[in-house]
Amino acid sequence: MKVLITLLLIFSPLFSVFTLSAAEQAGTIFKQLAPSLYQIRLIDKASGEKSTIGSGFQITADGLIATNYHVISGHAQYPEKYQIQYLDHQGNKGELSLASVDVINDLALVKRDVPSPMAFFSIADHAPTKGEKLYSLGNPHDLGMIVVPGTYNGLKKESFTDKIHFTGSVNSGMSGGPVVNKAEQVVGINVATSGNQIGFLVPHDKLAKLFNEYKSSPPETIEQQMAEQLIANQKAMVDTLLTSQWQPKMLGYGIIPTIDVPFIRCWGESNTDKQDALIQSVVANCAMDEDTFIDNNFFTGGIEMQFQYMETSKISDFKFYHLYQRQVARAVASNKATKDDVTEFACHHDIVMPASSKINNKSILCTRNYKKFPDLFDVLYLGLSVDRDTQALISHFTIAGVEKNMALAFTKQFMESVSWK
């Protein structure tokens, strides 16, 4: 015990010095950068009140400001309803215009009028090193601008779009704020939190790319820009899925695919421990844990696959088939959208036996069109085996926001990868 107390006494002053040093550095950084930091507000024009708030930071002397797309998404979708406004460190307010967006990486550029050149943030030309101390700036919970120290932990591995894993408190209202290194260069942009000192940042190179594209060729319309980005992203994702290895896996007496990509994760469940169950069931689900935010009621860009094997020895063939057919009603799109965003699903039913598999399926393929992005569709497929009396295999997937040709290519490969043992 004496040794422990002695060690604590020895190390306590050192710990205080290091803590004070970090706090002093954070305070210095904040003081120098505060004039280029903003609260970004979305104002409901009818009421004149704030609808959402976030953070932003100036990246050019003539008033170009970076923030998150989701902070200003209401204006991007409904410019007649919402106005974008800034609040600076001195309490001054002003209107912002929307200049450009990157809906995939949740970034936006907004512009304010400036009477003369202003101070601005510089964007780093290289990524941080693992373990490097970083400083996140923003406006948490509408309480005023603060700086939060944290640590760079590399890129999130389970993500199709790059995200930095940041050990620091990225709270509501800090979205769109900059994360800087000790040289005060932007290395990331606040975007999300998972709680418990786990935050996620957009890498700085995504902002640099958006800025360079804006300088060389500003978008004709935000809607057209978003459509092109959504199409390109989904094409890249589906291409990655189709060219990756599809490994066969047993599910009961069925064969289902698993796709060897890090951004799709699988889990399962069964009732095989319940011997009195009328139907034994084994389920496998695979899905992305991220999607693309369009607005609060409209998400896209995700994929989900579900497989269920069922069998019985306790009920008649007729009753088994009747219970099994109820699964059709449970198949729904995995993304959130409203009637303002998408059309009703149109479905095609058929009995299909893929040439490369040994299963007869009642197949249902449904699509619904995006109203603002007419080249994109949500696709839902459901396959129900119809060739065994007391065994059944259900295969189901949904893809959100995909072109028709990509949807058909994925559907073909999916159907041909499901079979009986």
C-alpha positions in Angstrom: 0.0 0.0 0.0 2.9 2.4 0.9 4.5 1.7 -2.5 1.2 2.4 -4.3 0.7 5.7 -2.4 4.3 6.8 -3.2 3.8 6.1 -6.9 0.6 8.1 -6.9 2.3 11.0 -5.2 5.2 10.8 -7.7 3.0 10.7 -10.8 0.2 13.0 -9.8 2.1 16.2 -10.5 3.2 14.9 -13.9 -0.4 14.1 -14.8 -1.5 17.6 -13.8 1.2 19.1 -16.0 0.2 17.1 -19.0 -3.5 17.9 -18.5 -2.8 21.6 -18.1 -0.6 21.6 -21.2 -3.4 19.9 -23.3 -5.9 22.4 -21.9 -3.7 25.4 -22.6 -3.1 24.2 -26.2 -6.8 23.6 -26.8 -7.5 27.1 -25.4 -4.9 28.7 -27.7 -6.3 26.9 -30.7 -9.8 27.9 -29.9 -8.9 31.6 -29.4 -7.0 31.7 -32.7 -9.7 29.9 -34.8 -12.9 31.3 -33.2 -13.4 34.1 -35.8 -13.6 31.5 -38.5 -16.1 29.3 -36.7 -19.9 29.5 -37.0 -23.1 28.1 -35.8 -25.1 27.0 -38.8 -28.9 27.4 -38.5 -31.7 26.2 -40.6 -34.6 28.7 -40.2 -38.2 27.8 -40.9 -39.3 30.8 -43.0 -42.9 30.6 -41.8 -42.2 30.7 -38.1 -38.8 32.5 -38.2 -37.5 30.0 -35.7 -34.6 27.6 -35.8 -35.4 24.1 -37.2 -31.9 22.6 -36.9 -28.5 23.7 -35.8 -25.0 22.6 -36.5 -21.5 24.0 -36.9 -19.4 25.2 -39.8 -16.0 26.7 -40.5 -14.7 29.1 -43.1 -12.3 27.7 -45.7 -11.7 30.7 -48.0 -11.1 34.4 -47.5 -14.2 35.3 -49.5 -16.7 33.5 -47.2 -17.0 29.9 -48.3 -18.0 27.8 -45.3 -17.9 24.0 -44.8 -20.5 22.1 -42.8 -22.4 18.8 -42.9 -25.0 18.1 -45.6 -27.4 16.8 -43.0 -27.3 20.2 -41.2 -28.6 22.1 -44.3 -30.5 19.2 -45.9 -33.9 20.8 -45.3 -32.9 23.7 -47.5 -31.4 21.4 -50.1 -34.7 19.6 -50.4 -37.1 22.4 -49.7 -35.5 25.8 -50.4 -38.8 27.5 -50.4 -39.5 26.4 -46.8 -36.0 26.9 -45.2 -33.3 29.5 -45.0 -29.7 28.9 -44.0 -28.3 31.3 -41.5 -25.0 31.7 -39.7 -24.2 33.0 -36.2 -20.6 34.1 -35.7 -18.5 34.2 -32.5 -19.6 37.8 -31.8 -23.3 37.1 -32.1 -23.7 38.5 -35.6 -26.2 36.8 -37.9 -26.4 36.6 -41.7 -27.9 34.6 -44.6 -26.0 31.8 -46.3 -26.5 30.4 -49.9 -26.0 26.8 -50.7 -23.0 26.4 -53.1 -22.3 22.6 -53.3 -22.9 19.3 -51.6 -21.4 15.8 -51.2 -24.4 13.8 -50.0 -22.5 10.6 -49.8 -19.8 11.9 -47.4 -22.3 14.3 -45.7 -20.6 17.5 -46.6 -21.8 20.9 -47.9 -20.4 24.2 -48.9 -22.3 27.4 -48.0 -21.4 31.0 -48.8 -21.7 34.2 -46.9 -21.1 37.7 -48.2 -18.0 39.3 -46.8 -17.0 43.0 -47.1 -13.2 42.2 -47.0 -11.0 39.1 -46.9 -11.3 37.1 -43.7 -9.3 34.6 -41.7 -10.0 31.0 -42.7 -9.0 27.4 -41.9 -6.4 25.6 -44.0 -7.0 22.0 -45.0 -4.2 19.5 -44.2 -2.4 17.8 -47.0 -1.9 14.5 -45.2 -3.8 12.3 -42.8 -2.9 12.2 -39.1 -0.9 9.3 -37.6 -2.6 6.8 -35.3 -2.7 8.1 -31.8 -2.2 11.7 -32.8 -3.9 14.3 -30.6 -6.6 16.2 -32.4 -9.1 19.0 -31.5 -12.7 18.9 -32.4 -14.5 22.3 -32.5 -18.3 22.9 -32.6 -21.4 24.0 -30.8 -22.8 21.1 -28.6 -26.4 21.3 -27.7 -26.6 25.0 -28.7 -24.4 26.0 -25.7 -21.7 27.9 -27.5 -18.6 27.0 -29.4 -16.1 24.7 -27.5 -13.0 22.7 -28.3 -12.8 19.0 -27.4 -9.5 17.1 -27.5 -9.4 13.6 -28.8 -7.3 10.9 -30.5 -7.1 9.8 -34.2 -7.7 6.0 -34.4 -7.6 5.4 -38.1 -10.5 4.7 -40.5 -13.6 2.7 -39.5 -13.1 -0.7 -41.1 -16.8 -1.7 -41.4 -17.8 1.2 -43.6 -18.1 1.5 -47.4 -17.5 5.3 -47.3 -14.4 6.4 -45.3 -15.0 7.5 -41.7 -12.4 8.4 -39.2 -12.7 6.8 -35.7 -12.1 9.6 -33.2 -11.9 9.1 -29.5 -13.6 12.3 -28.3 -17.0 13.7 -27.5 -18.7 14.7 -30.7 -22.1 15.8 -29.5 -25.3 17.1 -31.1 -24.7 20.5 -32.6 -21.1 19.9 -33.3 -22.0 18.3 -36.7 -20.1 20.1 -39.4 -17.4 21.5 -37.1 -13.7 21.1 -37.9 -11.3 18.8 -36.3 -7.7 20.1 -36.4 -4.2 19.0 -35.6 -1.8 20.9 -33.4 -0.8 22.9 -36.5 -4.4 24.1 -36.7 -5.0 22.4 -40.0 -8.3 20.6 -40.7 -7.9 16.8 -40.8 -11.6 15.9 -40.4 -15.2 17.1 -40.0 -17.5 16.2 -37.2 -20.3 13.9 -38.4 -21.6 11.4 -35.9 -21.2 9.9 -32.5 -21.7 6.4 -31.0 -21.5 7.6 -27.4 -18.9 6.6 -24.8 -16.2 8.9 -26.3 -16.6 7.3 -29.8 -17.0 9.8 -32.6 -16.8 9.6 -36.4 -15.3 12.2 -38.7 -15.3 12.8 -42.5 -11.7 12.7 -43.6 -10.3 16.0 -44.8 -9.5 14.7 -48.3 -13.3 14.4 -49.0 -13.7 18.1 -48.2 -10.6 19.0 -50.3 -12.1 17.1 -53.3 -15.5 18.8 -52.9 -13.8 22.2 -52.7 -11.6 21.6 -55.8 -14.6 20.4 -57.8 -16.5 23.5 -56.8 -13.7 25.8 -57.8 -13.3 24.1 -61.2 -16.9 23.4 -62.0 -19.7 24.6 -59.7 -22.9 22.4 -59.9 -25.7 23.6 -62.2 -28.3 22.5 -59.7 -28.0 20.8 -56.2 -30.6 18.2 -57.2 -28.6 17.2 -60.3 -25.4 17.0 -58.3 -27.0 14.8 -55.7 -28.4 12.5 -58.4 -25.0 12.0 -60.0 -23.4 11.3 -56.6 -26.1 8.8 -55.6 -25.8 6.9 -58.9 -22.0 6.8 -58.8 -21.9 5.6 -55.2 -24.5 2.8 -55.7 -22.8 1.7 -58.9 -19.5 1.4 -57.0 -21.1 -0.5 -54.1 -23.0 -3.0 -56.3 -19.9 -3.5 -58.5 -17.9 -4.3 -55.4 -20.5 -6.8 -54.3 -20.8 -8.5 -57.7 -17.0 -8.8 -58.1 -16.4 -10.1 -54.5 -16.4 -13.7 -53.5 -19.9 -15.2 -52.8 -19.2 -18.1 -50.5 -21.9 -20.8 -50.2 -23.1 -21.5 -46.6 -25.4 -24.1 -45.2 -28.7 -22.9 -43.5 -30.6 -26.0 -42.5 -30.8 -28.0 -45.7 -30.5 -24.9 -47.8 -27.5 -23.2 -49.3 -27.2 -19.4 -49.1 -24.5 -16.9 -50.0 -22.2 -14.8 -47.8 -20.4 -12.0 -49.5 -16.8 -11.4 -48.5 -16.9 -7.6 -47.9 -16.1 -5.8 -44.6 -19.1 -3.4 -44.9 -21.7 -6.1 -44.7 -22.1 -7.9 -41.4 -24.2 -10.9 -40.6 -26.0 -12.3 -37.5 -28.4 -15.2 -36.9 -31.0 -16.7 -34.6 -33.0 -19.9 -34.4 -35.6 -21.7 -32.2 -33.8 -25.1 -32.4 -33.7 -25.1 -28.6 -37.5 -25.3 -28.4 -38.4 -28.9 -29.0 -42.2 -28.2 -28.8 -42.2 -25.7 -31.6 -44.5 -26.6 -34.5 -41.9 -25.3 -37.0 -38.2 -25.3 -36.6 -36.7 -22.0 -37.9 -33.1 -20.8 -38.6 -32.6 -17.2 -39.7 -29.5 -15.3 -41.1 -29.5 -11.6 -41.6 -26.8 -9.6 -43.4 -26.8 -5.8 -43.8 -24.8 -2.6 -44.0 -24.8 -0.6 -40.8 -24.8 2.7 -42.6 -26.9 4.5 -45.3 -27.1 7.8 -47.1 -29.1 10.6 -45.5 -31.3 12.6 -47.9 -33.6 14.2 -45.3 -35.1 13.2 -42.0 -37.7 11.0 -43.6 -35.7 9.7 -46.6 -32.6 7.4 -46.4 -31.0 5.5 -49.2 -27.8 3.6 -50.2 -28.3 0.6 -48.0 -28.5 -3.2 -48.6 -30.0 -6.0 -46.5 -30.3 -9.7 -47.1 -32.3 -12.2 -45.1 -32.6 -15.9 -45.3 -34.9 -18.3 -43.3 -34.9 -22.1 -43.3 -38.1 -23.7 -42.0 -39.1 -27.4 -41.5 -41.6 -29.4 -39.6 -42.6 -33.0 -38.7 -45.5 -32.0 -36.5 -48.1 -30.5 -38.8 -49.6 -31.3 -42.2 -48.2 -30.2 -45.5 -51.2 -27.9 -46.1 -50.9 -26.1 -42.7 -47.1 -25.8 -43.0 -47.5 -24.2 -46.4 -50.2 -21.8 -45.1 -48.0 -20.6 -42.3 -45.0 -20.4 -44.6 -46.9 -18.2 -47.1 -47.5 -15.6 -44.4 -43.8 -14.6 -44.8 -44.7 -12.7 -47.9 -46.4 -10.0 -46.0 -43.3 -9.5 -43.8 -41.0 -8.4 -46.6 -40.6 -4.7 -46.6 -38.1 -2.1 -47.9 -35.2 -1.6 -45.4 -34.9 2.2 -46.0 -37.2 5.0 -44.8 -39.0 7.0 -47.5 -42.3 8.8 -47.8 -44.9 9.1 -50.6 -43.3 12.5 -51.4 -40.0 10.7 -52.1 -41.0 7.5 -53.9 -43.7 5.9 -55.9 -45.7 2.9 -54.8 -44.0 -0.5 -55.3 -44.8 -2.3 -58.6 -44.3 -6.1 -58.3 -43.8 -9.0 -60.7 -44.6 -12.5 -59.6 -43.2 -15.7 -61.2 -42.2 -19.3 -60.6 -38.4 -19.5 -61.3 -35.8 -22.2 -61.3 -32.4 -20.6 -61.9 -30.3 -22.6 -64.3 -27.3 -23.0 -61.9 -29.3 -24.1 -58.8 -31.6 -26.9 -57.6 -34.6 -25.0 -56.3 -38.0 -23.9 -57.5 -39.0 -20.5 -56.2 -42.0 -18.4 -56.2 -40.2 -15.2 -56.9 -41.5 -11.6 -56.3 -39.5 -8.7 -57.6 -40.7 -5.2 -56.6 -39.4 -1.7 -57.5 -40.3 1.8 -56.6 -39.0 4.9 -58.3 -37.4 8.0 -56.7 -39.5 11.0 -57.6 -36.7 13.6 -57.5 -34.1 11.2 -58.9 -35.9 9.2 -61.6 -33.0 7.0 -62.6 -32.9 5.4 -59.1 -35.1 2.7 -57.6 -35.6 0.8 -54.4 -35.6 -2.9 -55.2 -37.2 -5.7 -53.1 -36.9 -9.4 -53.9 -38.5 -12.3 -52.2 -37.9 -16.0 -53.1 -40.0 -18.7 -51.5 -39.2 -22.3 -52.3 -42.2 -24.4 -53.5 -40.7 -27.8 -54.2 -40.6 -29.5 -50.8 -43.6 -30.4 -48.7 -42.3 -29.9 -45.1 -39.1 -27.8 -45.8 -38.9 -24.3 -47.0 -36.2 -21.7 -47.8 -36.9 -18.0 -48.0 -34.4 -15.7 -49.6 -35.0 -11.9 -49.4 -33.0 -8.7 -50.2 -33.6 -5.0 -50.5 -31.3 -2.5 -52.2 -32.0 1.2 -51.8 -31.3 3.8 -54.6 -29.9 1.7 -57.4 -30.2 1.9 -61.2 -32.2 -0.8 -63.0 -29.3 -2.5 -64.8 -27.4 -2.8 -61.5 -30.5 -4.1 -59.7 -31.1 -6.8 -62.4 -27.4 -7.9 -62.2 -27.5 -8.3 -58.5 -30.9 -10.1 -58.6 -29.6 -12.7 -61.0 -26.5 -13.4 -59.0 -28.5 -13.5 -55.8 -31.1 -16.0 -57.2 -28.4 -18.3 -58.6 -26.6 -18.4 -55.2 -29.6 -19.9 -53.3 -30.2 -23.6 -53.6 -30.9 -26.9 -51.8 -28.1 -29.1 -50.4 
